[in-house]
Amino acid sequence: MSRFAVLFAVVPITVLLTASFFVLLGGEKAASAGLKKFAKVVAILLWVSAGVVCVGAVSRLCCGPMMGGHPMMMNHGMGGMHGKMCPMGAQGGMKMPEGCCAKTNK
């Protein structure tokens, strides 16, 4: 399933590259030199963005989904600790749940 999800990266890459084409086309039609330079900078940023999406898709294809296939905050609260913290202790600090840390000798 994750291999097919990589195909969805084609859409944003295509949109970014198409937008960069029209930015460059508009920049060539511009009269001022400053606007032409600005168009080139925007086009380069769009190319970099398309490259980042492409690298992300390739890394997902090679390495698989990160975090077990779930976004970090989805159904897990703050990094998977939702519901695992104990109520406030007598000193006003948080008590750590039993079994989550190394056992200490008392």
C-alpha positions as CSV (number, residue, x, y, z in Angstrom):
1,M,0.0,0.0,0.0
2,S,2.8,2.5,0.8
3,R,4.3,1.9,-2.6
4,F,1.1,3.2,-4.2
5,A,1.0,6.1,-1.9
6,V,4.3,7.3,-3.4
7,L,2.5,7.8,-6.7
8,F,0.5,10.7,-5.0
9,A,3.8,12.7,-5.0
10,V,3.5,13.0,-8.8
11,V,0.6,15.5,-8.4
12,P,2.4,18.1,-6.2
13,I,5.6,17.8,-8.2
14,T,3.6,18.4,-11.4
15,V,1.8,21.4,-9.9
16,L,5.1,22.9,-8.6
17,L,6.9,22.5,-12.0
18,T,3.9,23.8,-13.9
19,A,3.7,26.9,-11.6
20,S,7.5,27.5,-12.1
21,F,7.0,27.4,-15.9
22,F,4.4,30.1,-15.8
23,V,6.4,32.1,-13.3
24,L,9.4,32.0,-15.7
25,L,7.1,32.8,-18.7
26,G,5.7,35.8,-16.9
27,G,9.2,36.9,-15.9
28,E,10.3,36.8,-19.5
29,K,7.4,39.1,-20.4
30,A,8.2,41.5,-17.6
31,A,9.7,44.9,-18.5
32,S,11.8,45.5,-15.4
33,A,15.0,43.7,-14.6
34,G,14.1,43.4,-10.9
35,L,10.9,41.6,-11.7
36,K,12.8,39.2,-14.0
37,K,15.2,38.4,-11.2
38,F,12.4,37.9,-8.8
39,A,10.7,35.5,-11.2
40,K,13.9,33.5,-11.4
41,V,14.2,33.3,-7.6
42,V,10.6,32.2,-7.3
43,A,11.1,29.5,-10.0
44,I,14.2,28.2,-8.3
45,L,12.3,28.0,-5.0
46,L,9.6,26.0,-6.7
47,W,12.1,23.7,-8.2
48,V,13.7,23.1,-4.8
49,S,10.2,22.4,-3.4
50,A,9.5,19.9,-6.1
51,G,12.9,18.3,-5.4
52,V,12.1,18.0,-1.7
53,V,8.8,16.3,-2.5
54,C,10.6,14.0,-4.9
55,V,13.2,13.1,-2.3
56,G,10.5,12.5,0.3
57,A,8.7,10.2,-2.0
58,V,11.9,8.2,-2.8
59,S,12.8,7.9,0.8
60,R,9.3,6.7,1.7
61,L,9.6,4.1,-1.1
62,C,13.0,2.9,0.1
63,C,12.7,3.2,3.9
64,G,8.9,2.8,4.4
65,P,6.7,5.0,6.3
66,M,8.1,6.7,9.4
67,M,6.5,6.4,12.9
68,G,4.8,3.1,12.0
69,G,2.8,4.7,9.2
70,H,1.0,7.2,11.5
71,P,1.6,10.9,11.7
72,M,3.2,11.7,15.0
73,M,0.2,13.4,16.6
74,M,-2.5,11.1,15.2
75,N,-4.3,9.2,18.0
76,H,-1.3,9.4,20.2
77,G,-1.4,12.8,21.7
78,M,2.0,14.3,22.4
79,G,4.4,11.8,20.8
80,G,2.5,8.8,22.0
81,M,2.4,9.8,25.7
82,H,-1.3,10.8,25.7
83,G,-3.0,9.1,28.6
84,K,0.2,7.7,30.1
85,M,1.2,10.5,32.4
86,C,0.0,10.2,36.0
87,P,-1.8,12.9,37.9
88,M,0.1,15.6,39.7
89,G,2.2,14.4,42.6
90,A,2.2,15.7,46.2
91,Q,5.2,18.0,45.4
92,G,3.4,19.5,42.4
93,G,5.5,17.6,39.9
94,M,4.4,14.9,37.4
95,K,4.8,11.3,38.5
96,M,6.2,9.0,35.8
97,P,4.1,6.0,35.0
98,E,5.3,2.7,36.3
99,G,7.3,0.6,33.9
100,C,8.2,3.4,31.5
101,C,11.6,4.2,33.0
102,A,14.4,2.0,34.4
103,K,13.7,0.7,37.8
104,T,15.5,2.5,40.6
105,N,16.6,0.9,43.9
106,K,14.8,2.3,46.9
